[in-house]
Amino acid sequence: MTSAVTPCASSHAALAPLASRLVDVESLPWQPTRYPGIEVKTLLIDRASGLVTSLTRMAPGTELPDHEHVRIEQTFVLEGHLVDRSGPDAGIECRAGQFIWRPAGSRHSAWSPEGGVFLAFFQIPNRFFDAEGRTTDMAGADWDSLWGAALARSAAPPP
């Protein structure tokens, strides 16, 4: 049995454990993040493992500040443009129809000069670093208390 859920989990309650879960993405509302001009639609989340799939929409000129890719992150650009603003790949551009993935442990900030929509897959959500030295997730929750256990489980050797 999986612990993964989708935003429309209540409509999936009567499904058999191994039945497919269809998500009507168009009907999901965009949720604001703590970063102005950046919104998300979470398509799947499994808090036990850290697995997250989401759509992210960035308004023109918005920046996703300094963050670490704790495990591999994969991003497919559906619309617009995404640019590494800082980090070892500063200046690398990813445009509509292109795919980029980031190794575990990589760190940077990203911005969208033209705006864009991105489909992202996280093995564990990114860790953000704020001015006070706290580490948080994209929603602003304490990263360690929310995702630390999933990270520990993913690092543990198989039984």
Contacts in CASP RR format, 6 or more apart in sequence:
PFRMAT RR
TARGET T0000
AUTHOR 0000-0000-0000
METHOD contacts of the structure
MODEL  1
MTSAVTPCASSHAALAPLASRLVDVESLPWQPTRYPGIEVKTLLIDRASG
LVTSLTRMAPGTELPDHEHVRIEQTFVLEGHLVDRSGPDAGIECRAGQFI
WRPAGSRHSAWSPEGGVFLAFFQIPNRFFDAEGRTTDMAGADWDSLWGAA
LARSAAPPP
1 17 0 8 1.000
2 17 0 8 1.000
2 46 0 8 1.000
3 46 0 8 1.000
3 47 0 8 1.000
3 48 0 8 1.000
3 49 0 8 1.000
4 44 0 8 1.000
4 45 0 8 1.000
4 46 0 8 1.000
4 49 0 8 1.000
4 51 0 8 1.000
5 12 0 8 1.000
5 44 0 8 1.000
5 45 0 8 1.000
5 46 0 8 1.000
6 12 0 8 1.000
6 21 0 8 1.000
6 23 0 8 1.000
6 43 0 8 1.000
6 44 0 8 1.000
6 45 0 8 1.000
7 23 0 8 1.000
7 28 0 8 1.000
7 41 0 8 1.000
7 42 0 8 1.000
7 43 0 8 1.000
8 23 0 8 1.000
8 24 0 8 1.000
8 28 0 8 1.000
12 21 0 8 1.000
15 21 0 8 1.000
23 43 0 8 1.000
23 44 0 8 1.000
25 41 0 8 1.000
25 43 0 8 1.000
25 55 0 8 1.000
28 41 0 8 1.000
28 43 0 8 1.000
29 41 0 8 1.000
30 39 0 8 1.000
30 40 0 8 1.000
30 41 0 8 1.000
30 57 0 8 1.000
31 39 0 8 1.000
31 40 0 8 1.000
31 41 0 8 1.000
31 42 0 8 1.000
32 38 0 8 1.000
32 39 0 8 1.000
33 39 0 8 1.000
33 40 0 8 1.000
33 138 0 8 1.000
33 139 0 8 1.000
34 138 0 8 1.000
34 139 0 8 1.000
34 140 0 8 1.000
35 62 0 8 1.000
35 63 0 8 1.000
35 64 0 8 1.000
35 65 0 8 1.000
35 138 0 8 1.000
36 62 0 8 1.000
37 58 0 8 1.000
37 59 0 8 1.000
37 62 0 8 1.000
38 56 0 8 1.000
38 57 0 8 1.000
38 58 0 8 1.000
38 59 0 8 1.000
38 62 0 8 1.000
38 64 0 8 1.000
39 56 0 8 1.000
39 57 0 8 1.000
40 54 0 8 1.000
40 55 0 8 1.000
40 56 0 8 1.000
40 57 0 8 1.000
40 138 0 8 1.000
41 54 0 8 1.000
41 55 0 8 1.000
42 52 0 8 1.000
42 53 0 8 1.000
42 54 0 8 1.000
43 53 0 8 1.000
43 54 0 8 1.000
43 55 0 8 1.000
44 51 0 8 1.000
44 52 0 8 1.000
44 53 0 8 1.000
45 51 0 8 1.000
45 52 0 8 1.000
45 53 0 8 1.000
46 52 0 8 1.000
47 146 0 8 1.000
47 150 0 8 1.000
48 150 0 8 1.000
48 153 0 8 1.000
49 150 0 8 1.000
49 153 0 8 1.000
49 154 0 8 1.000
50 122 0 8 1.000
50 123 0 8 1.000
50 124 0 8 1.000
50 125 0 8 1.000
50 147 0 8 1.000
50 150 0 8 1.000
50 154 0 8 1.000
51 122 0 8 1.000
51 123 0 8 1.000
51 124 0 8 1.000
52 120 0 8 1.000
52 121 0 8 1.000
52 122 0 8 1.000
52 124 0 8 1.000
52 125 0 8 1.000
53 119 0 8 1.000
53 120 0 8 1.000
53 121 0 8 1.000
53 122 0 8 1.000
54 119 0 8 1.000
54 120 0 8 1.000
54 122 0 8 1.000
55 78 0 8 1.000
55 117 0 8 1.000
55 118 0 8 1.000
55 119 0 8 1.000
55 120 0 8 1.000
56 117 0 8 1.000
56 118 0 8 1.000
56 120 0 8 1.000
57 116 0 8 1.000
57 117 0 8 1.000
57 118 0 8 1.000
58 64 0 8 1.000
58 82 0 8 1.000
58 111 0 8 1.000
58 112 0 8 1.000
58 115 0 8 1.000
58 116 0 8 1.000
58 117 0 8 1.000
58 118 0 8 1.000
59 112 0 8 1.000
59 115 0 8 1.000
60 112 0 8 1.000
60 113 0 8 1.000
60 114 0 8 1.000
60 115 0 8 1.000
61 111 0 8 1.000
61 112 0 8 1.000
61 113 0 8 1.000
61 114 0 8 1.000
61 115 0 8 1.000
62 111 0 8 1.000
62 112 0 8 1.000
62 115 0 8 1.000
63 85 0 8 1.000
63 109 0 8 1.000
63 110 0 8 1.000
63 111 0 8 1.000
63 112 0 8 1.000
64 109 0 8 1.000
64 110 0 8 1.000
64 111 0 8 1.000
65 109 0 8 1.000
65 128 0 8 1.000
65 129 0 8 1.000
66 86 0 8 1.000
66 107 0 8 1.000
66 108 0 8 1.000
66 109 0 8 1.000
66 128 0 8 1.000
66 129 0 8 1.000
67 107 0 8 1.000
67 108 0 8 1.000
67 109 0 8 1.000
67 126 0 8 1.000
67 127 0 8 1.000
67 128 0 8 1.000
67 129 0 8 1.000
68 105 0 8 1.000
68 106 0 8 1.000
68 107 0 8 1.000
68 126 0 8 1.000
68 127 0 8 1.000
68 129 0 8 1.000
69 102 0 8 1.000
69 103 0 8 1.000
69 104 0 8 1.000
69 105 0 8 1.000
69 106 0 8 1.000
69 107 0 8 1.000
69 126 0 8 1.000
70 104 0 8 1.000
70 105 0 8 1.000
70 123 0 8 1.000
70 124 0 8 1.000
70 125 0 8 1.000
70 126 0 8 1.000
70 127 0 8 1.000
70 147 0 8 1.000
70 151 0 8 1.000
71 104 0 8 1.000
71 122 0 8 1.000
71 123 0 8 1.000
71 124 0 8 1.000
71 151 0 8 1.000
71 154 0 8 1.000
72 101 0 8 1.000
72 102 0 8 1.000
72 103 0 8 1.000
72 104 0 8 1.000
72 123 0 8 1.000
73 101 0 8 1.000
73 102 0 8 1.000
73 120 0 8 1.000
73 121 0 8 1.000
73 122 0 8 1.000
73 123 0 8 1.000
73 126 0 8 1.000
74 99 0 8 1.000
74 100 0 8 1.000
74 101 0 8 1.000
74 102 0 8 1.000
74 120 0 8 1.000
74 121 0 8 1.000
75 82 0 8 1.000
75 94 0 8 1.000
75 99 0 8 1.000
75 100 0 8 1.000
75 101 0 8 1.000
75 102 0 8 1.000
75 118 0 8 1.000
75 119 0 8 1.000
75 120 0 8 1.000
75 121 0 8 1.000
76 97 0 8 1.000
76 98 0 8 1.000
76 99 0 8 1.000
76 118 0 8 1.000
76 119 0 8 1.000
76 120 0 8 1.000
77 94 0 8 1.000
77 95 0 8 1.000
77 96 0 8 1.000
77 97 0 8 1.000
77 98 0 8 1.000
77 99 0 8 1.000
77 100 0 8 1.000
77 116 0 8 1.000
77 117 0 8 1.000
77 118 0 8 1.000
78 96 0 8 1.000
78 97 0 8 1.000
78 116 0 8 1.000
78 117 0 8 1.000
78 118 0 8 1.000
78 119 0 8 1.000
79 96 0 8 1.000
79 115 0 8 1.000
79 116 0 8 1.000
79 117 0 8 1.000
80 95 0 8 1.000
80 96 0 8 1.000
80 112 0 8 1.000
80 114 0 8 1.000
80 115 0 8 1.000
80 116 0 8 1.000
80 117 0 8 1.000
81 93 0 8 1.000
81 94 0 8 1.000
81 95 0 8 1.000
81 96 0 8 1.000
81 112 0 8 1.000
81 113 0 8 1.000
81 114 0 8 1.000
81 115 0 8 1.000
81 116 0 8 1.000
82 93 0 8 1.000
82 94 0 8 1.000
82 95 0 8 1.000
82 100 0 8 1.000
82 110 0 8 1.000
82 111 0 8 1.000
82 112 0 8 1.000
82 116 0 8 1.000
82 118 0 8 1.000
83 91 0 8 1.000
83 92 0 8 1.000
83 93 0 8 1.000
83 94 0 8 1.000
83 110 0 8 1.000
83 111 0 8 1.000
83 112 0 8 1.000
83 113 0 8 1.000
84 90 0 8 1.000
84 91 0 8 1.000
84 92 0 8 1.000
84 108 0 8 1.000
84 109 0 8 1.000
84 110 0 8 1.000
85 91 0 8 1.000
85 108 0 8 1.000
85 109 0 8 1.000
85 110 0 8 1.000
85 111 0 8 1.000
86 108 0 8 1.000
86 109 0 8 1.000
87 107 0 8 1.000
87 108 0 8 1.000
87 109 0 8 1.000
88 106 0 8 1.000
88 108 0 8 1.000
89 108 0 8 1.000
90 108 0 8 1.000
92 100 0 8 1.000
94 100 0 8 1.000
102 108 0 8 1.000
104 123 0 8 1.000
123 154 0 8 1.000
124 147 0 8 1.000
124 150 0 8 1.000
124 151 0 8 1.000
124 154 0 8 1.000
125 137 0 8 1.000
125 138 0 8 1.000
125 143 0 8 1.000
125 147 0 8 1.000
126 137 0 8 1.000
126 138 0 8 1.000
127 135 0 8 1.000
127 136 0 8 1.000
127 137 0 8 1.000
127 143 0 8 1.000
127 147 0 8 1.000
128 135 0 8 1.000
128 136 0 8 1.000
128 137 0 8 1.000
128 138 0 8 1.000
128 140 0 8 1.000
128 143 0 8 1.000
129 135 0 8 1.000
130 136 0 8 1.000
134 142 0 8 1.000
135 142 0 8 1.000
135 143 0 8 1.000
135 144 0 8 1.000
136 142 0 8 1.000
136 143 0 8 1.000
137 143 0 8 1.000
137 146 0 8 1.000
137 147 0 8 1.000
END
